[in-house]
Amino acid sequence: MPFDNLKRPGPQRGTGERAINLPPAILWLIAINVAIHVLRQLLSDSVDQQLVIEFGLVPANITGDQAGLLSMIVSPITYQFLHGGWVHLGVNMLSLAAFGAPVERMLGVRRFVLFYLSAGIVSAAVHVFFFPDSPDPVIGASGAISGVFGAVLMLMRQVGSLSSLLPIAGIWIALNVFFGLYGGTPGAGGEPVAWTAHIGGFVYGLAAIRLFMLRRPT
């Protein structure tokens, strides 16, 4: 990324490494996601399905009369670490590595993790707002990664590498609406995706990234 070569004091210097040299938070997030998916392969189908229902994002479990504390507090985080298959996981982790590495190098480990998880939580809230009665579980890191993608675009714009956000943002939103309504995205198995969550995370990334950046002394 163009802004990945900026000189910064302290441990964040030397950010012009090759893309394969991923920063620590990205590596840990990828490792945790992969480890969870591997462990799920050891479970029976019925147990795994129950795990998805309990720890995935099920709007009806949050808004219903019998909404549990686990669903309201834990699932907006845990759903980000569950995936529908190896292709779904692979696409998300590659996207996380591509978009997340320069953002983490800009923010640092702690602020990046906070930003990443908060983007996923906002994505979950947007999905629940639009589909409050849905019994279908939503899983995957796509909402959080959408936030990271929005942050990348905003950072590129700030350093003059992107003249306007509107064309890219418009195309990205249009694609999410299309694939959300008709399916066809990699790893979705032909099923529609939670497009409102993706857009919510993306808009959050555009708007909130400045809140996580350290202010430079004047």
CYANA upper distance limits for C-alpha pairs under 8 A (distance plus 0.5 A):
  1 MET  CA      5 ASN  CA      8.22
  1 MET  CA    102 PRO  CA      7.05
  1 MET  CA    156 MET  CA      8.28
  2 PRO  CA    156 MET  CA      7.40
  2 PRO  CA    159 VAL  CA      8.33
  2 PRO  CA    161 SER  CA      7.19
  3 PHE  CA    102 PRO  CA      8.18
  3 PHE  CA    155 LEU  CA      7.66
  3 PHE  CA    156 MET  CA      6.93
  3 PHE  CA    159 VAL  CA      6.93
  4 ASP  CA     15 THR  CA      6.44
  4 ASP  CA     16 GLY  CA      6.62
  4 ASP  CA    102 PRO  CA      6.09
  4 ASP  CA    105 ARG  CA      7.84
  4 ASP  CA    106 MET  CA      7.98
  5 ASN  CA     14 GLY  CA      8.21
  5 ASN  CA     15 THR  CA      6.31
  5 ASN  CA     16 GLY  CA      5.50
  6 LEU  CA     15 THR  CA      7.93
  7 LYS  CA     13 ARG  CA      6.50
  7 LYS  CA     14 GLY  CA      7.72
  7 LYS  CA     15 THR  CA      8.21
  8 ARG  CA     12 GLN  CA      6.59
  8 ARG  CA     13 ARG  CA      5.66
  9 PRO  CA     13 ARG  CA      6.41
 12 GLN  CA    105 ARG  CA      6.78
 12 GLN  CA    106 MET  CA      8.10
 12 GLN  CA    108 GLY  CA      7.64
 15 THR  CA    105 ARG  CA      7.13
 17 GLU  CA     21 ASN  CA      6.91
 19 ALA  CA     98 ALA  CA      8.17
 19 ALA  CA    101 ALA  CA      8.16
 22 LEU  CA     26 ILE  CA      6.95
 22 LEU  CA     27 LEU  CA      6.86
 22 LEU  CA     97 ALA  CA      7.59
 22 LEU  CA    101 ALA  CA      6.53
 23 PRO  CA     27 LEU  CA      6.95
 23 PRO  CA    101 ALA  CA      6.66
 23 PRO  CA    104 GLU  CA      7.53
 23 PRO  CA    105 ARG  CA      7.54
 24 PRO  CA     28 TRP  CA      6.64
 24 PRO  CA    109 VAL  CA      7.64
 25 ALA  CA     29 LEU  CA      6.54
 25 ALA  CA    104 GLU  CA      7.97
 25 ALA  CA    109 VAL  CA      6.18
 25 ALA  CA    112 PHE  CA      8.15
 25 ALA  CA    113 VAL  CA      7.34
 26 ILE  CA     30 ILE  CA      6.63
 26 ILE  CA     96 LEU  CA      7.76
 26 ILE  CA     97 ALA  CA      7.00
 26 ILE  CA    100 GLY  CA      7.30
 26 ILE  CA    101 ALA  CA      7.09
 26 ILE  CA    104 GLU  CA      8.23
 27 LEU  CA     31 ALA  CA      6.54
 28 TRP  CA     32 ILE  CA      6.52
 29 LEU  CA     33 ASN  CA      6.65
 30 ILE  CA     34 VAL  CA      6.61
 30 ILE  CA     93 MET  CA      6.60
 31 ALA  CA     35 ALA  CA      6.45
 32 ILE  CA     36 ILE  CA      6.59
 32 ILE  CA     81 PHE  CA      8.16
 33 ASN  CA     37 HIS  CA      6.80
 33 ASN  CA     81 PHE  CA      5.86
 33 ASN  CA     82 LEU  CA      7.65
 33 ASN  CA     89 LEU  CA      8.27
 34 VAL  CA     38 VAL  CA      6.64
 34 VAL  CA     89 LEU  CA      8.09
 35 ALA  CA     39 LEU  CA      6.68
 36 ILE  CA     40 ARG  CA      6.74
 36 ILE  CA     81 PHE  CA      7.77
 36 ILE  CA     82 LEU  CA      7.78
 37 HIS  CA     41 GLN  CA      7.10
 37 HIS  CA     82 LEU  CA      7.43
 37 HIS  CA     83 HIS  CA      7.59
 38 VAL  CA     42 LEU  CA      7.75
 39 LEU  CA     43 LEU  CA      7.75
 40 ARG  CA     48 ASP  CA      6.92
 43 LEU  CA     47 VAL  CA      6.62
 43 LEU  CA     48 ASP  CA      6.29
 44 SER  CA     48 ASP  CA      6.55
 45 ASP  CA     49 GLN  CA      6.51
 46 SER  CA     50 GLN  CA      6.75
 47 VAL  CA     51 LEU  CA      6.69
 48 ASP  CA     52 VAL  CA      6.80
 49 GLN  CA     53 ILE  CA      6.82
 50 GLN  CA     54 GLU  CA      6.61
 51 LEU  CA     55 PHE  CA      6.38
 51 LEU  CA     56 GLY  CA      8.07
 52 VAL  CA     56 GLY  CA      5.34
 52 VAL  CA     79 TYR  CA      8.49
 52 VAL  CA     82 LEU  CA      7.99
 52 VAL  CA    137 PRO  CA      7.50
 52 VAL  CA    139 ILE  CA      8.23
 53 ILE  CA     57 LEU  CA      8.06
 53 ILE  CA     58 VAL  CA      7.44
 53 ILE  CA    137 PRO  CA      6.61
 54 GLU  CA     71 SER  CA      7.66
 54 GLU  CA     75 SER  CA      8.07
 55 PHE  CA     71 SER  CA      7.71
 55 PHE  CA     74 VAL  CA      7.81
 55 PHE  CA     75 SER  CA      5.53
 55 PHE  CA     78 THR  CA      6.18
 55 PHE  CA     79 TYR  CA      6.34
 56 GLY  CA     75 SER  CA      6.19
 56 GLY  CA     76 PRO  CA      8.28
 56 GLY  CA     78 THR  CA      7.08
 56 GLY  CA     79 TYR  CA      4.80
 56 GLY  CA     80 GLN  CA      8.50
 56 GLY  CA     82 LEU  CA      7.69
 56 GLY  CA    137 PRO  CA      5.93
 56 GLY  CA    138 VAL  CA      6.28
 56 GLY  CA    139 ILE  CA      5.95
 57 LEU  CA     71 SER  CA      7.89
 57 LEU  CA     75 SER  CA      5.94
 57 LEU  CA     76 PRO  CA      6.65
 57 LEU  CA     79 TYR  CA      6.10
 57 LEU  CA    124 ALA  CA      7.67
 57 LEU  CA    137 PRO  CA      5.63
 57 LEU  CA    138 VAL  CA      5.42
 57 LEU  CA    139 ILE  CA      6.96
 58 VAL  CA     62 ILE  CA      7.34
 58 VAL  CA     71 SER  CA      8.15
 58 VAL  CA    134 SER  CA      7.36
 58 VAL  CA    135 PRO  CA      6.27
 58 VAL  CA    136 ASP  CA      6.34
 58 VAL  CA    137 PRO  CA      4.96
 58 VAL  CA    138 VAL  CA      6.91
 59 PRO  CA     63 THR  CA      6.70
 59 PRO  CA    127 HIS  CA      8.28
 59 PRO  CA    128 VAL  CA      5.61
 59 PRO  CA    131 PHE  CA      7.25
 59 PRO  CA    132 PRO  CA      5.64
 59 PRO  CA    133 ASP  CA      6.48
 59 PRO  CA    134 SER  CA      6.00
 59 PRO  CA    135 PRO  CA      6.95
 59 PRO  CA    136 ASP  CA      8.14
 59 PRO  CA    137 PRO  CA      8.09
 60 ALA  CA     64 GLY  CA      5.76
 60 ALA  CA     67 ALA  CA      8.28
 60 ALA  CA    132 PRO  CA      6.48
 60 ALA  CA    133 ASP  CA      5.14
 60 ALA  CA    134 SER  CA      5.86
 60 ALA  CA    135 PRO  CA      5.79
 61 ASN  CA     66 GLN  CA      7.68
 61 ASN  CA     67 ALA  CA      5.54
 61 ASN  CA     68 GLY  CA      7.46
 61 ASN  CA     71 SER  CA      6.73
 61 ASN  CA     72 MET  CA      8.31
 61 ASN  CA    135 PRO  CA      7.99
 62 ILE  CA     67 ALA  CA      5.49
 62 ILE  CA     68 GLY  CA      7.48
 62 ILE  CA     71 SER  CA      6.30
 62 ILE  CA     72 MET  CA      5.82
 62 ILE  CA    132 PRO  CA      8.48
 63 THR  CA     67 ALA  CA      6.67
 63 THR  CA    132 PRO  CA      6.68
 63 THR  CA    133 ASP  CA      7.59
 64 GLY  CA    133 ASP  CA      8.01
 67 ALA  CA     71 SER  CA      7.45
 67 ALA  CA     72 MET  CA      7.78
 68 GLY  CA     72 MET  CA      6.94
 69 LEU  CA     73 ILE  CA      6.48
 69 LEU  CA     74 VAL  CA      8.22
 70 LEU  CA     74 VAL  CA      5.64
 70 LEU  CA     75 SER  CA      7.12
 71 SER  CA     75 SER  CA      5.48
 71 SER  CA     76 PRO  CA      8.10
 72 MET  CA     76 PRO  CA      7.68
 73 ILE  CA     77 ILE  CA      8.35
 74 VAL  CA     78 THR  CA      6.62
 75 SER  CA     79 TYR  CA      6.05
 76 PRO  CA     80 GLN  CA      7.88
 76 PRO  CA    120 GLY  CA      7.68
 76 PRO  CA    121 ILE  CA      5.76
 76 PRO  CA    124 ALA  CA      6.32
 76 PRO  CA    125 ALA  CA      8.33
 77 ILE  CA     81 PHE  CA      8.24
 77 ILE  CA    117 LEU  CA      7.38
 77 ILE  CA    120 GLY  CA      7.50
 77 ILE  CA    121 ILE  CA      6.83
 78 THR  CA     82 LEU  CA      7.63
 79 TYR  CA    138 VAL  CA      7.41
 79 TYR  CA    139 ILE  CA      5.32
 79 TYR  CA    140 GLY  CA      6.61
 79 TYR  CA    141 ALA  CA      8.11
 80 GLN  CA    120 GLY  CA      7.18
 80 GLN  CA    139 ILE  CA      6.59
 80 GLN  CA    140 GLY  CA      5.27
 80 GLN  CA    141 ALA  CA      4.89
 80 GLN  CA    142 SER  CA      8.20
 80 GLN  CA    143 GLY  CA      8.38
 80 GLN  CA    144 ALA  CA      7.95
 81 PHE  CA    139 ILE  CA      7.97
 81 PHE  CA    140 GLY  CA      6.56
 81 PHE  CA    141 ALA  CA      6.83
 82 LEU  CA    139 ILE  CA      5.91
 82 LEU  CA    140 GLY  CA      5.79
 82 LEU  CA    141 ALA  CA      8.14
 83 HIS  CA     88 HIS  CA      6.69
 83 HIS  CA     89 LEU  CA      6.19
 83 HIS  CA    139 ILE  CA      6.18
 83 HIS  CA    140 GLY  CA      5.30
 83 HIS  CA    141 ALA  CA      8.24
 84 GLY  CA     88 HIS  CA      6.42
 84 GLY  CA     89 LEU  CA      7.80
 84 GLY  CA    139 ILE  CA      7.61
 84 GLY  CA    140 GLY  CA      7.85
 84 GLY  CA    187 GLY  CA      7.60
 84 GLY  CA    188 ALA  CA      7.84
 85 GLY  CA     89 LEU  CA      6.65
 85 GLY  CA    187 GLY  CA      7.10
 86 TRP  CA     90 GLY  CA      6.38
 86 TRP  CA    187 GLY  CA      8.03
 87 VAL  CA     91 VAL  CA      6.56
 87 VAL  CA    186 PRO  CA      7.23
 87 VAL  CA    187 GLY  CA      5.28
 88 HIS  CA     92 ASN  CA      6.78
 88 HIS  CA    140 GLY  CA      8.31
 88 HIS  CA    186 PRO  CA      6.98
 88 HIS  CA    187 GLY  CA      4.50
 88 HIS  CA    188 ALA  CA      7.23
 89 LEU  CA     93 MET  CA      6.57
 89 LEU  CA    140 GLY  CA      8.16
 89 LEU  CA    187 GLY  CA      8.23
 90 GLY  CA     94 LEU  CA      6.56
 91 VAL  CA     95 SER  CA      6.64
 91 VAL  CA    186 PRO  CA      7.75
 91 VAL  CA    187 GLY  CA      8.08
 92 ASN  CA     96 LEU  CA      6.55
 92 ASN  CA    140 GLY  CA      8.36
 92 ASN  CA    141 ALA  CA      7.00
 92 ASN  CA    142 SER  CA      6.84
 92 ASN  CA    145 ILE  CA      7.95
 93 MET  CA     97 ALA  CA      6.66
 94 LEU  CA     98 ALA  CA      6.67
 95 SER  CA     99 PHE  CA      6.49
 95 SER  CA    100 GLY  CA      8.19
 95 SER  CA    145 ILE  CA      7.62
 96 LEU  CA    100 GLY  CA      5.53
 96 LEU  CA    101 ALA  CA      8.04
 96 LEU  CA    145 ILE  CA      6.48
 96 LEU  CA    148 VAL  CA      8.28
 97 ALA  CA    101 ALA  CA      6.16
 98 ALA  CA    102 PRO  CA      8.47
 99 PHE  CA    103 VAL  CA      7.48
 99 PHE  CA    145 ILE  CA      8.26
 99 PHE  CA    148 VAL  CA      6.80
 99 PHE  CA    149 PHE  CA      6.33
 99 PHE  CA    152 VAL  CA      6.99
100 GLY  CA    104 GLU  CA      6.50
100 GLY  CA    145 ILE  CA      8.22
100 GLY  CA    148 VAL  CA      6.55
100 GLY  CA    149 PHE  CA      8.22
100 GLY  CA    152 VAL  CA      8.47
101 ALA  CA    105 ARG  CA      6.76
102 PRO  CA    106 MET  CA      6.74
102 PRO  CA    152 VAL  CA      8.20
103 VAL  CA    107 LEU  CA      6.66
103 VAL  CA    112 PHE  CA      7.68
103 VAL  CA    148 VAL  CA      7.81
103 VAL  CA    151 ALA  CA      7.69
103 VAL  CA    152 VAL  CA      6.99
104 GLU  CA    108 GLY  CA      5.73
104 GLU  CA    109 VAL  CA      6.61
104 GLU  CA    111 ARG  CA      8.45
104 GLU  CA    112 PHE  CA      5.74
105 ARG  CA    109 VAL  CA      8.26
106 MET  CA    213 MET  CA      8.13
107 LEU  CA    111 ARG  CA      6.21
107 LEU  CA    112 PHE  CA      6.11
107 LEU  CA    212 PHE  CA      7.37
107 LEU  CA    213 MET  CA      6.37
107 LEU  CA    214 LEU  CA      8.00
108 GLY  CA    112 PHE  CA      6.44
109 VAL  CA    113 VAL  CA      6.70
110 ARG  CA    114 LEU  CA      6.74
111 ARG  CA    115 PHE  CA      6.50
111 ARG  CA    212 PHE  CA      6.74
112 PHE  CA    116 TYR  CA      6.45
112 PHE  CA    212 PHE  CA      8.40
113 VAL  CA    117 LEU  CA      6.60
114 LEU  CA    118 SER  CA      6.46
115 PHE  CA    119 ALA  CA      6.58
115 PHE  CA    209 ILE  CA      8.09
115 PHE  CA    212 PHE  CA      7.58
116 TYR  CA    120 GLY  CA      7.02
116 TYR  CA    144 ALA  CA      6.03
116 TYR  CA    145 ILE  CA      7.81
116 TYR  CA    147 GLY  CA      7.64
116 TYR  CA    148 VAL  CA      7.28
117 LEU  CA    121 ILE  CA      6.76
117 LEU  CA    144 ALA  CA      6.94
118 SER  CA    122 VAL  CA      6.63
118 SER  CA    144 ALA  CA      8.03
119 ALA  CA    123 SER  CA      6.61
119 ALA  CA    143 GLY  CA      7.24
119 ALA  CA    144 ALA  CA      5.23
119 ALA  CA    145 ILE  CA      8.34
119 ALA  CA    146 SER  CA      8.42
119 ALA  CA    147 GLY  CA      5.85
119 ALA  CA    148 VAL  CA      8.29
119 ALA  CA    201 GLY  CA      5.80
119 ALA  CA    204 TYR  CA      6.96
119 ALA  CA    205 GLY  CA      7.28
120 GLY  CA    124 ALA  CA      6.72
120 GLY  CA    141 ALA  CA      7.58
120 GLY  CA    142 SER  CA      8.44
120 GLY  CA    143 GLY  CA      5.62
120 GLY  CA    144 ALA  CA      4.48
120 GLY  CA    145 ILE  CA      8.28
120 GLY  CA    147 GLY  CA      8.06
120 GLY  CA    201 GLY  CA      7.05
121 ILE  CA    125 ALA  CA      6.77
121 ILE  CA    144 ALA  CA      8.23
122 VAL  CA    126 VAL  CA      6.72
122 VAL  CA    197 ALA  CA      8.42
122 VAL  CA    200 GLY  CA      7.24
122 VAL  CA    201 GLY  CA      6.72
122 VAL  CA    204 TYR  CA      7.79
123 SER  CA    127 HIS  CA      6.81
123 SER  CA    143 GLY  CA      5.78
123 SER  CA    144 ALA  CA      7.56
123 SER  CA    196 THR  CA      8.13
123 SER  CA    197 ALA  CA      4.80
123 SER  CA    198 HIS  CA      6.89
123 SER  CA    199 ILE  CA      8.16
123 SER  CA    200 GLY  CA      5.57
123 SER  CA    201 GLY  CA      5.23
124 ALA  CA    128 VAL  CA      6.70
124 ALA  CA    143 GLY  CA      8.06
124 ALA  CA    197 ALA  CA      6.51
125 ALA  CA    129 PHE  CA      6.59
125 ALA  CA    197 ALA  CA      8.31
126 VAL  CA    130 PHE  CA      6.92
126 VAL  CA    196 THR  CA      7.03
126 VAL  CA    197 ALA  CA      6.19
126 VAL  CA    200 GLY  CA      6.39
127 HIS  CA    131 PHE  CA      6.46
127 HIS  CA    132 PRO  CA      8.25
127 HIS  CA    194 ALA  CA      7.55
127 HIS  CA    196 THR  CA      6.15
127 HIS  CA    197 ALA  CA      5.46
127 HIS  CA    200 GLY  CA      8.48
128 VAL  CA    132 PRO  CA      5.29
130 PHE  CA    196 THR  CA      8.03
138 VAL  CA    194 ALA  CA      7.65
141 ALA  CA    145 ILE  CA      6.62
142 SER  CA    146 SER  CA      6.40
142 SER  CA    198 HIS  CA      6.96
143 GLY  CA    147 GLY  CA      7.01
143 GLY  CA    197 ALA  CA      6.11
143 GLY  CA    198 HIS  CA      5.15
143 GLY  CA    199 ILE  CA      8.28
143 GLY  CA    200 GLY  CA      8.01
143 GLY  CA    201 GLY  CA      5.63
143 GLY  CA    202 PHE  CA      8.02
144 ALA  CA    148 VAL  CA      7.01
144 ALA  CA    198 HIS  CA      8.45
144 ALA  CA    201 GLY  CA      6.56
145 ILE  CA    149 PHE  CA      6.64
145 ILE  CA    201 GLY  CA      8.15
146 SER  CA    150 GLY  CA      6.77
146 SER  CA    198 HIS  CA      6.18
146 SER  CA    199 ILE  CA      7.77
146 SER  CA    201 GLY  CA      5.77
146 SER  CA    202 PHE  CA      5.16
146 SER  CA    205 GLY  CA      7.86
147 GLY  CA    151 ALA  CA      6.77
147 GLY  CA    198 HIS  CA      8.42
147 GLY  CA    200 GLY  CA      8.48
147 GLY  CA    201 GLY  CA      4.90
147 GLY  CA    202 PHE  CA      4.80
147 GLY  CA    203 VAL  CA      7.49
147 GLY  CA    204 TYR  CA      6.48
147 GLY  CA    205 GLY  CA      4.53
147 GLY  CA    206 LEU  CA      7.80
148 VAL  CA    152 VAL  CA      6.74
148 VAL  CA    202 PHE  CA      7.87
148 VAL  CA    205 GLY  CA      6.44
149 PHE  CA    153 LEU  CA      6.93
149 PHE  CA    202 PHE  CA      7.16
149 PHE  CA    205 GLY  CA      7.60
150 GLY  CA    154 MET  CA      6.80
150 GLY  CA    201 GLY  CA      8.41
150 GLY  CA    202 PHE  CA      5.39
150 GLY  CA    203 VAL  CA      7.13
150 GLY  CA    204 TYR  CA      7.99
150 GLY  CA    205 GLY  CA      5.03
150 GLY  CA    206 LEU  CA      5.22
151 ALA  CA    155 LEU  CA      6.60
151 ALA  CA    202 PHE  CA      8.47
151 ALA  CA    205 GLY  CA      5.26
151 ALA  CA    206 LEU  CA      5.82
151 ALA  CA    209 ILE  CA      6.14
152 VAL  CA    156 MET  CA      6.60
153 LEU  CA    157 ARG  CA      6.68
153 LEU  CA    162 LEU  CA      7.98
153 LEU  CA    165 LEU  CA      7.54
153 LEU  CA    206 LEU  CA      7.93
154 MET  CA    158 GLN  CA      6.77
154 MET  CA    165 LEU  CA      8.19
154 MET  CA    206 LEU  CA      6.30
154 MET  CA    209 ILE  CA      8.24
155 LEU  CA    159 VAL  CA      7.04
156 MET  CA    160 GLY  CA      6.83
156 MET  CA    161 SER  CA      5.58
156 MET  CA    162 LEU  CA      6.09
157 ARG  CA    161 SER  CA      6.12
157 ARG  CA    162 LEU  CA      5.01
157 ARG  CA    163 SER  CA      6.80
157 ARG  CA    164 SER  CA      7.60
157 ARG  CA    165 LEU  CA      7.87
158 GLN  CA    162 LEU  CA      8.40
165 LEU  CA    169 ALA  CA      6.34
166 LEU  CA    170 GLY  CA      6.22
167 PRO  CA    171 ILE  CA      6.68
168 ILE  CA    172 TRP  CA      6.53
169 ALA  CA    173 ILE  CA      6.53
170 GLY  CA    174 ALA  CA      6.58
171 ILE  CA    175 LEU  CA      6.63
172 TRP  CA    176 ASN  CA      6.79
173 ILE  CA    177 VAL  CA      6.73
173 ILE  CA    199 ILE  CA      6.92
174 ALA  CA    178 PHE  CA      6.68
175 LEU  CA    179 PHE  CA      6.57
176 ASN  CA    180 GLY  CA      6.14
176 ASN  CA    195 TRP  CA      5.91
176 ASN  CA    198 HIS  CA      7.76
176 ASN  CA    199 ILE  CA      7.87
177 VAL  CA    181 LEU  CA      6.63
177 VAL  CA    195 TRP  CA      6.35
177 VAL  CA    196 THR  CA      8.32
178 PHE  CA    182 TYR  CA      6.55
178 PHE  CA    183 GLY  CA      8.08
179 PHE  CA    183 GLY  CA      5.03
179 PHE  CA    184 GLY  CA      6.49
179 PHE  CA    185 THR  CA      6.78
179 PHE  CA    192 PRO  CA      6.90
179 PHE  CA    193 VAL  CA      7.29
179 PHE  CA    195 TRP  CA      8.06
180 GLY  CA    192 PRO  CA      5.22
180 GLY  CA    193 VAL  CA      5.08
180 GLY  CA    194 ALA  CA      6.58
180 GLY  CA    195 TRP  CA      5.30
181 LEU  CA    192 PRO  CA      6.13
181 LEU  CA    193 VAL  CA      8.00
181 LEU  CA    195 TRP  CA      8.46
182 TYR  CA    190 GLY  CA      8.48
182 TYR  CA    191 GLU  CA      7.95
182 TYR  CA    192 PRO  CA      6.19
183 GLY  CA    188 ALA  CA      7.63
183 GLY  CA    189 GLY  CA      8.49
183 GLY  CA    190 GLY  CA      5.49
183 GLY  CA    191 GLU  CA      5.33
183 GLY  CA    192 PRO  CA      4.52
183 GLY  CA    193 VAL  CA      6.91
184 GLY  CA    188 ALA  CA      7.21
184 GLY  CA    189 GLY  CA      7.63
184 GLY  CA    190 GLY  CA      5.26
184 GLY  CA    191 GLU  CA      7.36
184 GLY  CA    192 PRO  CA      7.87
185 THR  CA    189 GLY  CA      8.22
185 THR  CA    190 GLY  CA      7.51
185 THR  CA    193 VAL  CA      8.32
188 ALA  CA    192 PRO  CA      7.68
188 ALA  CA    193 VAL  CA      7.44
194 ALA  CA    198 HIS  CA      7.14
195 TRP  CA    199 ILE  CA      6.74
196 THR  CA    200 GLY  CA      6.46
197 ALA  CA    201 GLY  CA      6.62
198 HIS  CA    202 PHE  CA      6.63
199 ILE  CA    203 VAL  CA      6.62
200 GLY  CA    204 TYR  CA      6.62
201 GLY  CA    205 GLY  CA      6.63
202 PHE  CA    206 LEU  CA      6.91
203 VAL  CA    207 ALA  CA      6.69
204 TYR  CA    208 ALA  CA      6.11
204 TYR  CA    209 ILE  CA      8.43
205 GLY  CA    209 ILE  CA      6.14
208 ALA  CA    212 PHE  CA      7.65
209 ILE  CA    213 MET  CA      7.21
